[in-house]
Amino acid sequence: MFRPGTDELNVQYEDVLCNFCQRAWDPDDPSRPFVEGHHGSHICGECLSLAYLATVLEGRDDRRVGETCTMCLIEPDLPFWRSPEFPDARICRACVKRSSGTLEKDKDYSWKPPCL
């Protein structure tokens, strides 16, 4: 997501927020990687770790009928993780896995998915 009032023709790093915790992206901070989804959605590495733990490792499902994934904008028949801080922000297990693969391969970050 973008900070309210962001000039879409002049987006700055601090305008890019994680949809799930609303912290700003800092490209100079290797501990805060971000992945972009559709229509300006973003998830930070910390929230992605929580989502991975919940949906992939624990099999938790916070999905509600009729809701779509914040990242892919579809309503898959898969478990969702919902942000505890911002309940309208949710990510499906497919996006969790896809985003995890993206971050794990990114040489600028040392992000790894959590394990039990």
DRENTORKOL-3810 file (N, C-alpha, C; in nm, 4 decimals):
REM DRENTORKOL-3810
@n.u->0.0846; n.v->-0.1161; n.w->0.0000; ca.u->0.0000; ca.v->0.0000; ca.w->0.0000; c.u->0.0892; c.v->0.1225; c.w->0.0000
@n.u->0.0289; n.v->0.2337; n.w->-0.0290; ca.u->0.1035; ca.v->0.3585; ca.w->-0.0274; c.u->0.0470; c.v->0.4492; c.w->0.0812
@n.u->0.1363; n.v->0.5256; n.w->0.1385; ca.u->0.0963; ca.v->0.6212; ca.w->0.2414; c.u->-0.0127; c.v->0.7120; c.w->0.1838
@n.u->-0.1169; n.v->0.7407; n.w->0.2611; ca.u->-0.2214; ca.v->0.8315; ca.w->0.2118; c.u->-0.1600; c.v->0.9639; c.w->0.1666
@n.u->-0.2043; n.v->1.0129; n.w->0.0514; ca.u->-0.1551; ca.v->1.1378; ca.w->-0.0034; c.u->-0.0318; c.v->1.1227; c.w->-0.0907
@n.u->0.0113; n.v->0.9999; n.w->-0.1163; ca.u->0.1293; ca.v->0.9765; ca.w->-0.1990; c.u->0.1056; c.v->1.0253; c.w->-0.3412
@n.u->0.2021; n.v->1.0974; n.w->-0.3939; ca.u->0.1989; ca.v->1.1401; ca.w->-0.5334; c.u->0.2406; c.v->1.0202; c.w->-0.6172
@n.u->0.1464; n.v->0.9576; n.w->-0.6873; ca.u->0.1746; ca.v->0.8350; ca.w->-0.7614; c.u->0.2719; c.v->0.8566; c.w->-0.8763
@n.u->0.2972; n.v->0.9808; n.w->-0.9137; ca.u->0.3964; ca.v->1.0097; ca.w->-1.0168; c.u->0.5350; c.v->1.0340; c.w->-0.9569
@n.u->0.5414; n.v->1.0363; n.w->-0.8225; ca.u->0.6680; ca.v->1.0607; ca.w->-0.7540; c.u->0.6719; c.v->0.9830; c.w->-0.6223
@n.u->0.6564; n.v->0.8514; n.w->-0.6298; ca.u->0.6545; ca.v->0.7666; ca.w->-0.5100; c.u->0.7955; c.v->0.7583; c.w->-0.4519
@n.u->0.8062; n.v->0.7854; n.w->-0.3226; ca.u->0.9330; ca.v->0.7754; ca.w->-0.2504; c.u->0.9321; c.v->0.6468; c.w->-0.1685
@n.u->1.0499; n.v->0.6004; n.w->-0.1298; ca.u->1.0577; ca.v->0.4761; ca.w->-0.0523; c.u->0.9703; c.v->0.4811; c.w->0.0726
@n.u->0.9731; n.v->0.5933; n.w->0.1421; ca.u->0.8967; ca.v->0.6043; ca.w->0.2664; c.u->0.7452; c.v->0.6051; c.w->0.2424
@n.u->0.7029; n.v->0.6178; n.w->0.1166; ca.u->0.5605; ca.v->0.6123; ca.w->0.0825; c.u->0.5103; c.v->0.4681; c.w->0.0702
@n.u->0.6020; n.v->0.3735; n.w->0.0562; ca.u->0.5657; ca.v->0.2327; ca.w->0.0374; c.u->0.5512; c.v->0.1683; c.w->0.1748
@n.u->0.4312; n.v->0.1197; n.w->0.2045; ca.u->0.4014; ca.v->0.0614; ca.w->0.3349; c.u->0.3614; c.v->-0.0850; c.w->0.3206
@n.u->0.3948; n.v->-0.1630; n.w->0.4210; ca.u->0.3464; ca.v->-0.3006; ca.w->0.4283; c.u->0.1969; c.v->-0.2956; c.w->0.4585
@n.u->0.1175; n.v->-0.3670; n.w->0.3810; ca.u->-0.0271; ca.v->-0.3690; ca.w->0.4038; c.u->-0.0628; c.v->-0.4337; c.w->0.5377
@n.u->0.0266; n.v->-0.5128; n.w->0.5925; ca.u->-0.0048; ca.v->-0.5958; ca.w->0.7081; c.u->0.0391; c.v->-0.5359; c.w->0.8416
@n.u->0.1384; n.v->-0.4451; n.w->0.8388; ca.u->0.1815; ca.v->-0.3775; ca.w->0.9619; c.u->0.1953; c.v->-0.2269; c.w->0.9426
@n.u->0.1910; n.v->-0.1822; n.w->0.8185; ca.u->0.1974; ca.v->-0.0421; ca.w->0.7773; c.u->0.3297; c.v->0.0262; c.w->0.8131
@n.u->0.4366; n.v->-0.0536; n.w->0.8246; ca.u->0.5699; ca.v->0.0054; ca.w->0.8389; c.u->0.6223; c.v->0.0401; c.w->0.7009
@n.u->0.7012; n.v->0.1456; n.w->0.6939; ca.u->0.7556; ca.v->0.1916; ca.w->0.5661; c.u->0.8733; c.v->0.1053; c.w->0.5225
@n.u->0.8898; n.v->0.0968; n.w->0.3916; ca.u->1.0022; ca.v->0.0248; ca.w->0.3325; c.u->1.1264; c.v->0.1125; c.w->0.3404
@n.u->1.2363; n.v->0.0528; n.w->0.3799; ca.u->1.3654; ca.v->0.1203; ca.w->0.3794; c.u->1.4613; c.v->0.0307; c.w->0.3023
@n.u->1.4894; n.v->0.0630; n.w->0.1766; ca.u->1.5737; ca.v->-0.0237; ca.w->0.0950; c.u->1.7163; c.v->-0.0368; c.w->0.1478
@n.u->1.7572; n.v->0.0525; n.w->0.2370; ca.u->1.8912; ca.v->0.0455; ca.w->0.2950; c.u->1.8964; c.v->-0.0428; c.w->0.4193
@n.u->1.7815; n.v->-0.0920; n.w->0.4626; ca.u->1.7751; ca.v->-0.1794; ca.w->0.5804; c.u->1.7554; c.v->-0.3229; c.w->0.5343
@n.u->1.8619; n.v->-0.4040; n.w->0.5332; ca.u->1.8502; ca.v->-0.5408; ca.w->0.4840; c.u->1.7615; c.v->-0.6310; c.w->0.5713
@n.u->1.7253; n.v->-0.5828; n.w->0.6889; ca.u->1.6376; ca.v->-0.6639; ca.w->0.7742; c.u->1.4898; c.v->-0.6411; c.w->0.7442
@n.u->1.4582; n.v->-0.5486; n.w->0.6509; ca.u->1.3178; ca.v->-0.5193; ca.w->0.6186; c.u->1.2919; c.v->-0.5357; c.w->0.4693
@n.u->1.3036; n.v->-0.6570; n.w->0.4188; ca.u->1.2729; ca.v->-0.6768; ca.w->0.2772; c.u->1.1232; c.v->-0.6633; c.w->0.2518
@n.u->1.0870; n.v->-0.6287; n.w->0.1289; ca.u->0.9472; ca.v->-0.6130; ca.w->0.0885; c.u->0.9229; c.v->-0.6913; c.w->-0.0393
@n.u->0.8016; n.v->-0.7417; n.w->-0.0544; ca.u->0.7564; ca.v->-0.8041; ca.w->-0.1786; c.u->0.6323; c.v->-0.7292; c.w->-0.2227
@n.u->0.6234; n.v->-0.7019; n.w->-0.3529; ca.u->0.5077; ca.v->-0.6302; ca.w->-0.4070; c.u->0.4090; c.v->-0.7281; c.w->-0.4681
@n.u->0.2817; n.v->-0.7048; n.w->-0.4413; ca.u->0.1745; ca.v->-0.7831; ca.w->-0.5017; c.u->0.1056; c.v->-0.7001; c.w->-0.6092
@n.u->-0.0219; n.v->-0.7247; n.w->-0.6305; ca.u->-0.0983; ca.v->-0.6524; ca.w->-0.7318; c.u->-0.1496; c.v->-0.5191; c.w->-0.6780
@n.u->-0.1616; n.v->-0.4228; n.w->-0.7671; ca.u->-0.2212; ca.v->-0.2916; ca.w->-0.7382; c.u->-0.1607; c.v->-0.2240; c.w->-0.6161
@n.u->-0.0278; n.v->-0.2311; n.w->-0.6039; ca.u->0.0405; ca.v->-0.1590; ca.w->-0.4975; c.u->0.0358; c.v->-0.2242; c.w->-0.3611
@n.u->0.0010; n.v->-0.3504; n.w->-0.3548; ca.u->0.0044; ca.v->-0.4188; ca.w->-0.2255; c.u->0.1475; c.v->-0.4626; c.w->-0.1958
@n.u->0.1828; n.v->-0.4638; n.w->-0.0674; ca.u->0.3176; ca.v->-0.5004; ca.w->-0.0250; c.u->0.3108; c.v->-0.5791; c.w->0.1048
@n.u->0.4100; n.v->-0.6676; n.w->0.1225; ca.u->0.4265; ca.v->-0.7371; ca.w->0.2495; c.u->0.5740; c.v->-0.7339; c.w->0.2856
@n.u->0.6031; n.v->-0.7042; n.w->0.4111; ca.u->0.7418; ca.v->-0.7007; ca.w->0.4573; c.u->0.7839; c.v->-0.8414; c.w->0.5008
@n.u->0.9123; n.v->-0.8610; n.w->0.5143; ca.u->0.9654; ca.v->-0.9912; ca.w->0.5518; c.u->0.9164; c.v->-1.0391; c.w->0.6872
@n.u->0.8993; n.v->-0.9480; n.w->0.7810; ca.u->0.8523; ca.v->-0.9861; ca.w->0.9142; c.u->0.7090; c.v->-1.0398; c.w->0.9080
@n.u->0.6222; n.v->-0.9709; n.w->0.8386; ca.u->0.4836; ca.v->-1.0174; ca.w->0.8251; c.u->0.4776; c.v->-1.1445; c.w->0.7418
@n.u->0.5626; n.v->-1.1544; n.w->0.6406; ca.u->0.5666; ca.v->-1.2758; ca.w->0.5591; c.u->0.6080; c.v->-1.3954; c.w->0.6445
@n.u->0.7011; n.v->-1.3766; n.w->0.7353; ca.u->0.7411; ca.v->-1.4847; ca.w->0.8257; c.u->0.6237; c.v->-1.5301; c.w->0.9120
@n.u->0.5465; n.v->-1.4351; n.w->0.9640; ca.u->0.4287; ca.v->-1.4692; ca.w->1.0446; c.u->0.3253; c.v->-1.5442; c.w->0.9609
@n.u->0.3043; n.v->-1.4984; n.w->0.8387; ca.u->0.2076; ca.v->-1.5620; ca.w->0.7491; c.u->0.2535; c.v->-1.7032; c.w->0.7115
@n.u->0.3821; n.v->-1.7202; n.w->0.6869; ca.u->0.4375; ca.v->-1.8512; ca.w->0.6522; c.u->0.4195; c.v->-1.9486; c.w->0.7686
@n.u->0.4548; n.v->-1.9043; n.w->0.8861; ca.u->0.4400; ca.v->-1.9875; ca.w->1.0054; c.u->0.2948; c.v->-2.0324; c.w->1.0226
@n.u->0.2026; n.v->-1.9384; n.w->1.0075; ca.u->0.0606; ca.v->-1.9685; ca.w->1.0293; c.u->0.0023; c.v->-2.0591; c.w->0.9215
@n.u->0.0214; n.v->-2.0244; n.w->0.7933; ca.u->-0.0476; ca.v->-2.0973; ca.w->0.6860; c.u->0.0257; c.v->-2.2214; c.w->0.6389
@n.u->0.1580; n.v->-2.2152; n.w->0.6318; ca.u->0.2348; ca.v->-2.3288; ca.w->0.5782; c.u->0.2706; c.v->-2.4275; c.w->0.6883
@n.u->0.3259; n.v->-2.3783; n.w->0.7978; ca.u->0.3742; ca.v->-2.4696; ca.w->0.9019; c.u->0.2659; c.v->-2.5148; c.w->0.9992
@n.u->0.1758; n.v->-2.4235; n.w->1.0363; ca.u->0.0711; ca.v->-2.4573; ca.w->1.1325; c.u->-0.0611; c.v->-2.4951; c.w->1.0678
@n.u->-0.0789; n.v->-2.4613; n.w->0.9419; ca.u->-0.2030; ca.v->-2.4927; ca.w->0.8712; c.u->-0.3221; c.v->-2.4110; c.w->0.9167
@n.u->-0.2972; n.v->-2.2981; n.w->0.9785; ca.u->-0.4060; ca.v->-2.2118; ca.w->1.0253; c.u->-0.4759; c.v->-2.1476; c.w->0.9061
@n.u->-0.6050; n.v->-2.1190; n.w->0.9215; ca.u->-0.6818; ca.v->-2.0572; ca.w->0.8138; c.u->-0.7729; c.v->-1.9493; c.w->0.8699
@n.u->-0.7420; n.v->-1.8241; n.w->0.8383; ca.u->-0.8216; ca.v->-1.7093; ca.w->0.8829; c.u->-0.9170; c.v->-1.6609; c.w->0.7740
@n.u->-0.9402; n.v->-1.7446; n.w->0.6736; ca.u->-1.0221; ca.v->-1.7062; ca.w->0.5584; c.u->-1.1690; c.v->-1.6925; c.w->0.5984
@n.u->-1.2349; n.v->-1.5986; n.w->0.5335; ca.u->-1.3795; ca.v->-1.5822; ca.w->0.5471; c.u->-1.4388; c.v->-1.5829; c.w->0.4070
@n.u->-1.5564; n.v->-1.6387; n.w->0.3928; ca.u->-1.6216; ca.v->-1.6504; ca.w->0.2627; c.u->-1.6343; c.v->-1.5130; c.w->0.1976
@n.u->-1.5997; n.v->-1.5069; n.w->0.0697; ca.u->-1.6151; ca.v->-1.3844; ca.w->-0.0073; c.u->-1.4968; c.v->-1.2900; c.w->-0.0015
@n.u->-1.3971; n.v->-1.3203; n.w->0.0788; ca.u->-1.2815; ca.v->-1.2319; ca.w->0.0877; c.u->-1.1763; c.v->-1.2694; c.w->-0.0167
@n.u->-1.1030; n.v->-1.1689; n.w->-0.0583; ca.u->-0.9948; ca.v->-1.1915; ca.w->-0.1537; c.u->-0.8607; c.v->-1.1660; c.w->-0.0855
@n.u->-0.7581; n.v->-1.2220; n.w->-0.1442; ca.u->-0.6210; ca.v->-1.2030; ca.w->-0.0962; c.u->-0.5765; c.v->-1.0610; c.w->-0.1315
@n.u->-0.5164; n.v->-0.9932; n.w->-0.0373; ca.u->-0.4658; ca.v->-0.8580; ca.w->-0.0589; c.u->-0.3568; c.v->-0.8549; c.w->-0.1657
@n.u->-0.2807; n.v->-0.9616; n.w->-0.1763; ca.u->-0.1669; ca.v->-0.9637; ca.w->-0.2688; c.u->-0.2050; c.v->-1.0016; c.w->-0.4114
@n.u->-0.2885; n.v->-1.1053; n.w->-0.4292; ca.u->-0.3214; ca.v->-1.1513; ca.w->-0.5652; c.u->-0.4612; c.v->-1.1108; c.w->-0.6104
@n.u->-0.5421; n.v->-1.0618; n.w->-0.5178; ca.u->-0.6765; ca.v->-1.0111; ca.w->-0.5456; c.u->-0.7750; c.v->-1.1185; c.w->-0.5909
@n.u->-0.7463; n.v->-1.2447; n.w->-0.5615; ca.u->-0.8428; ca.v->-1.3499; ca.w->-0.5941; c.u->-0.8905; c.v->-1.4164; c.w->-0.4653
@n.u->-0.9925; n.v->-1.4972; n.w->-0.4793; ca.u->-1.0492; ca.v->-1.5690; ca.w->-0.3655; c.u->-1.0168; c.v->-1.7177; c.w->-0.3822
@n.u->-0.8926; n.v->-1.7547; n.w->-0.3536; ca.u->-0.8558; ca.v->-1.8947; ca.w->-0.3707; c.u->-0.9134; c.v->-1.9808; c.w->-0.2585
@n.u->-0.9286; n.v->-2.1068; n.w->-0.2854; ca.u->-0.9754; ca.v->-2.2003; ca.w->-0.1839; c.u->-0.8534; c.v->-2.2522; c.w->-0.1074
@n.u->-0.7854; n.v->-2.1591; n.w->-0.0440; ca.u->-0.6626; ca.v->-2.1886; ca.w->0.0301; c.u->-0.6675; c.v->-2.1168; c.w->0.1640
@n.u->-0.5887; n.v->-2.1624; n.w->0.2595; ca.u->-0.5822; ca.v->-2.0901; ca.w->0.3871; c.u->-0.5308; c.v->-1.9472; c.w->0.3684
@n.u->-0.5810; n.v->-1.8589; n.w->0.4512; ca.u->-0.5387; ca.v->-1.7196; ca.w->0.4545; c.u->-0.4736; c.v->-1.6910; c.w->0.5895
@n.u->-0.3824; n.v->-1.5956; n.w->0.5900; ca.u->-0.3343; ca.v->-1.5353; ca.w->0.7139; c.u->-0.3869; c.v->-1.3934; c.w->0.7150
@n.u->-0.4380; n.v->-1.3518; n.w->0.8283; ca.u->-0.4944; ca.v->-1.2180; ca.w->0.8449; c.u->-0.4057; c.v->-1.1411; c.w->0.9422
@n.u->-0.3733; n.v->-1.0183; n.w->0.9082; ca.u->-0.2944; ca.v->-0.9344; ca.w->0.9970; c.u->-0.3688; c.v->-0.9126; c.w->1.1279
@n.u->-0.3043; n.v->-0.9364; n.w->1.2407; ca.u->-0.3722; ca.v->-0.9108; ca.w->1.3686; c.u->-0.3949; c.v->-0.7617; c.w->1.3922
@n.u->-0.3116; n.v->-0.6768; n.w->1.3313; ca.u->-0.3248; ca.v->-0.5318; ca.w->1.3499; c.u->-0.4244; c.v->-0.4682; c.w->1.2535
@n.u->-0.4280; n.v->-0.5217; n.w->1.1310; ca.u->-0.5119; ca.v->-0.4651; ca.w->1.0253; c.u->-0.5907; c.v->-0.5787; c.w->0.9600
@n.u->-0.7048; n.v->-0.6180; n.w->1.0175; ca.u->-0.7778; ca.v->-0.7373; ca.w->0.9740; c.u->-0.8244; c.v->-0.7380; c.w->0.8291
@n.u->-0.8265; n.v->-0.6217; n.w->0.7635; ca.u->-0.8636; ca.v->-0.6198; ca.w->0.6220; c.u->-0.7475; c.v->-0.6640; c.w->0.5327
@n.u->-0.6290; n.v->-0.6773; n.w->0.5901; ca.u->-0.5113; ca.v->-0.7225; ca.w->0.5156; c.u->-0.4962; c.v->-0.8729; c.w->0.5363
@n.u->-0.5012; n.v->-0.9476; n.w->0.4252; ca.u->-0.4915; ca.v->-1.0933; ca.w->0.4335; c.u->-0.4153; c.v->-1.1453; c.w->0.3118
@n.u->-0.3483; n.v->-1.2576; n.w->0.3319; ca.u->-0.2671; ca.v->-1.3155; ca.w->0.2255; c.u->-0.2941; c.v->-1.4657; c.w->0.2195
@n.u->-0.3117; n.v->-1.5170; n.w->0.0983; ca.u->-0.3390; ca.v->-1.6600; ca.w->0.0816; c.u->-0.2082; c.v->-1.7394; c.w->0.0858
@n.u->-0.2188; n.v->-1.8675; n.w->0.1136; ca.u->-0.1006; ca.v->-1.9534; ca.w->0.1232; c.u->-0.0205; c.v->-1.9547; c.w->-0.0066
@n.u->-0.0865; n.v->-1.9485; n.w->-0.1220; ca.u->-0.0138; ca.v->-1.9471; ca.w->-0.2496; c.u->0.0752; c.v->-1.8232; c.w->-0.2591
@n.u->0.0240; n.v->-1.7085; n.w->-0.2190; ca.u->0.1039; ca.v->-1.5858; ca.w->-0.2213; c.u->0.2141; c.v->-1.5887; c.w->-0.1157
@n.u->0.1856; n.v->-1.6512; n.w->-0.0027; ca.u->0.2884; ca.v->-1.6671; ca.w->0.1002; c.u->0.4051; c.v->-1.7474; c.w->0.0426
@n.u->0.3745; n.v->-1.8590; n.w->-0.0218; ca.u->0.4803; ca.v->-1.9428; ca.w->-0.0788; c.u->0.5530; c.v->-1.8717; c.w->-0.1927
@n.u->0.4790; n.v->-1.8062; n.w->-0.2793; ca.u->0.5393; ca.v->-1.7334; ca.w->-0.3922; c.u->0.6294; c.v->-1.6203; c.w->-0.3418
@n.u->0.5803; n.v->-1.5440; n.w->-0.2469; ca.u->0.6579; ca.v->-1.4331; ca.w->-0.1915; c.u->0.7808; c.v->-1.4838; c.w->-0.1166
@n.u->0.7654; n.v->-1.5948; n.w->-0.0482; ca.u->0.8787; ca.v->-1.6551; ca.w->0.0228; c.u->0.9884; c.v->-1.6951; c.w->-0.0750
@n.u->0.9497; n.v->-1.7560; n.w->-0.1859; ca.u->1.0470; ca.v->-1.7941; ca.w->-0.2884; c.u->1.1178; c.v->-1.6730; c.w->-0.3455
@n.u->1.0427; n.v->-1.5660; n.w->-0.3665; ca.u->1.1003; ca.v->-1.4425; ca.w->-0.4202; c.u->1.2040; c.v->-1.3850; c.w->-0.3246
@n.u->1.1686; n.v->-1.3730; n.w->-0.1964; ca.u->1.2617; ca.v->-1.3147; ca.w->-0.0999; c.u->1.3820; c.v->-1.4047; c.w->-0.0747
@n.u->1.3593; n.v->-1.5331; n.w->-0.0718; ca.u->1.4689; ca.v->-1.6255; ca.w->-0.0444; c.u->1.5757; c.v->-1.6196; c.w->-0.1545
@n.u->1.5336; n.v->-1.5928; n.w->-0.2772; ca.u->1.6272; ca.v->-1.5857; ca.w->-0.3906; c.u->1.6936; c.v->-1.4491; c.w->-0.4052
@n.u->1.6401; n.v->-1.3475; n.w->-0.3391; ca.u->1.6911; ca.v->-1.2115; ca.w->-0.3542; c.u->1.8257; c.v->-1.1977; c.w->-0.2822
@n.u->1.9290; n.v->-1.1713; n.w->-0.3572; ca.u->2.0647; ca.v->-1.1628; ca.w->-0.3026; c.u->2.0862; c.v->-1.0399; c.w->-0.2128
@n.u->1.9975; n.v->-0.9435; n.w->-0.2202; ca.u->2.0110; ca.v->-0.8242; ca.w->-0.1360; c.u->1.9655; c.v->-0.8485; c.w->0.0080
@n.u->1.8989; n.v->-0.9594; n.w->0.0308; ca.u->1.8460; ca.v->-0.9887; ca.w->0.1636; c.u->1.8862; c.v->-1.1299; c.w->0.2061
@n.u->1.8849; n.v->-1.1525; n.w->0.3349; ca.u->1.9175; ca.v->-1.2856; ca.w->0.3866; c.u->1.7923; c.v->-1.3521; c.w->0.4449
@n.u->1.6758; n.v->-1.3147; n.w->0.3931; ca.u->1.5497; ca.v->-1.3674; ca.w->0.4457; c.u->1.5368; c.v->-1.5161; c.w->0.4150
@n.u->1.4932; n.v->-1.5904; n.w->0.5143; ca.u->1.4631; ca.v->-1.7335; ca.w->0.4991; c.u->1.3288; c.v->-1.7593; c.w->0.5645
@n.u->1.2518; n.v->-1.8542; n.w->0.5102; ca.u->1.1231; ca.v->-1.8856; ca.w->0.5749; c.u->1.1486; c.v->-1.9499; c.w->0.7109
@n.u->1.0578; n.v->-1.9270; n.w->0.8033; ca.u->1.0751; ca.v->-1.9858; ca.w->0.9369; c.u->1.0552; c.v->-2.1365; c.w->0.9322
@n.u->1.1041; n.v->-2.2037; n.w->1.0341; ca.u->1.0819; ca.v->-2.3474; ca.w->1.0476; c.u->1.0426; c.v->-2.3753; c.w->1.1921
@n.u->0.9754; n.v->-2.4863; n.w->1.2124; ca.u->0.9341; ca.v->-2.5223; ca.w->1.3496; c.u->1.0460; c.v->-2.5882; c.w->1.4234
END
